Amino acid sequence: MAGFWNPASARLQRVQRVLYFVSFATVYWIDVFIRHKYLKILASSIDYCREHKGMELYCYCFMPSHCHFISETQL
């Protein structure tokens, strides 16, 4: 029947999007990201995921020894 709304399938469509809080630190909290070349590697890796893997980045915080970001992806 055309136009029939099925609440189970609507709920399934909402579950397809997943939000992640990602946080990681370097070993022994060594200040690795004070060097521009390492920070650039991290930033370019995240850019790659945004462009090719469907990651949406909402916010991020790069610090000398660790990183936090909130992102979303479609499954």
N, C-alpha and C positions, 0 to 999 in steps of 0.2 A: 504494500500500500504506500503510495508516494506521499511524502510529507509527514510520515509517522515519526514522532519523536520518541526515541528510546533512551530513558535516563541512564541505563547501564552503559551504553556506548558513549554517551556524553561524558560520563565520569571517566571512562577509559581514555578519552581524548585529553582530558585535563591532567591525567597522571603521566602522560608522555613527556611533559616538561619537568626537569629536575633542577633544583637550585642547590649549589654547593658552596660551602665555606671552606676554603683551602688555606692551610697555614703550615709552613714548614720552616725549619731552622737548619743552619749548617752544623756540622759536627763540632762539638765543644764551643758553639756559638762564636766561631771565628768570624771576624769582619771581612767576609769575602766580597760583598757587593759595594765596597768603597772603591774598588777598581772598576773603571769605566768598561773595560772589555768584558768582564764577567756580568755586569749589570746589563750590558747590551745583549749578551747571549740569552739571559733570562727574558728580557723584553721581546727579543725576536722570536723566541720559542712560544711565548704567549700570543704574539701577533700571528704566528703560523696557525696555532689552534683556532684563533678567531676567523682567519680567512679560509682555512681548509677543513676544519673539523666541526664547524657549526657552533663554536663556543661564543656565548655572549658574555662580555665582561662588564659588570655593573660598577665595581669599585676595586681598587687595589692599593696596597701600601708596601713599597719596597724599603726595607731598612738594612743597615749594614750587615746584619747576621741572620735575618729572617725575612719572611714575606707573608702577606695575607692578601687574599682576594675573594670576592664573591662573584660567582659566575653561574651561568645557566647553559644547559645543553638540551637538545632534542634527541630523544632515543629513537 
